[in-house]
Amino acid sequence: MPLVYSCGSKGRLLLSTLLICALIFELGYCQKDAQEQRTTPGRKAMQRKSKLGKATNKGAVTAKPKIKAAPAAQAQTVITQVLDRGRFQKVGETISVPTGDTLELRCRGKPVQWSVPSYLEEDDDGRLRIVQHERYGALTLVNTTGADTGQYTCYPMYCEDTDCRKEYGKAVKVFVFFPDPQELFVPSSDYYEVIQLRTNWPTVLPCQVTSPQAKVTLHREFPPVEVAVDGTEISFDVKKGFTIHRPRPYHAGALFCVASLGNLRQSSTKYMLIYVNYPMGPPAPVILASSSSVVVGENLHVSCTVVGEQDVAIEFTWEYPGQKIGRPLHTQESISPVSGGTALQQSQSVLLVDEVRAVDEGAYVCTAQNLQGAKSVSSAVKVVSKAKPKKP
Ligand SMILES: *[C@@H]1O[C@H](CO)[C@@H](O)[C@H](O)[C@H]1NC(C)=O
């Protein structure tokens, strides 16, 4: 739809076209971004806003049927880098800026919002400046260091009156390296980092280099060996670090990265990898009472059983009628392998109620929980009074 496209990219259009455009953008993105974060726009943005806001109401009737087509045609967001002597360069996926230099990025949009490496967001030491101009947002970072290496993202904002929201789908990213002649790794505040290796989840060792030219290898501390990186089981991405795609118990241990460039060879923070046997899903408990109808004075036991993956811990909790009057809880828990050579185990909790009383009548609820979630099952138990001796 050329109409919408030109709306975002060039401003020289008939007023009526603009009005329709404003509406299409609004309707298209309001729905999509309804749950996304709202932000207050800058002063400039608000002035611009009030114009668009009025326009929207007038254009409402004409534009309505075009809502569906709107998201397909969008103005392209672009980040450009401002080089010295006023030259501009459209950035690709990554750029390198010598440390100490100034990083200056511009992103077309009115307004836009930036996201920067988290450490820059956290301690504001006055080196980062973000300014919104008429047609673009400008980000300037001075006195740069290797620690500034990371992802810089520009989000075009959609505004309606004083509410603005990020248009996530139109975000553009550039990964900026600041090659530091002294520091091959982006410094970390921690001496070591504990990382969980989950069975069903890729694990990232975030050793981030400051230069895309650095050669990075992965090492185990004990025994001291280089870990093979085949690109399938373990892969390396210069913007991210190492990824262990399908963690196995033998990946656990202390690992670190080594980067070399020229004469420089440095080690990263240490990563303590801990293997966690992660279940595929929440447990599926089965509850069984020794009897659904118990005579006063007899004993009752209710069992709750889960058959699941080996070495996956199950936590059981109980709710029972006697709780209300403070009847103590007696449970017996056990784990046993499931026969047949399968990698399964049976976990069981048995709730024991001695000398049943009337107050023990009601629902017995067992909740079984593992790292993926919890599930409850219940069983109703009826208490009957002692049978009277039959008359002769
Ligand atoms: C950048 O470095 C220069 C020279 O060391 C210093 O004078 C200036 O204050 C620094 N600027 C900021 C914003 O930190």
The ligand as an ORCA input file, in Angstrom:
! r2SCAN-3c Opt
* xyz 0 1
  C      35.667     12.868     28.370
  O      37.082     12.889     28.566
  C      37.637     14.181     28.634
  C      39.135     14.042     28.678
  O      39.543     13.083     29.631
  C      37.078     14.900     29.849
  O      37.609     16.197     29.941
  C      35.563     14.959     29.730
  O      35.018     15.525     30.896
  C      34.979     13.565     29.529
  N      33.561     13.723     29.255
  C      32.613     13.063     29.933
  C      31.211     13.413     29.596
  O      32.839     12.217     30.759
*
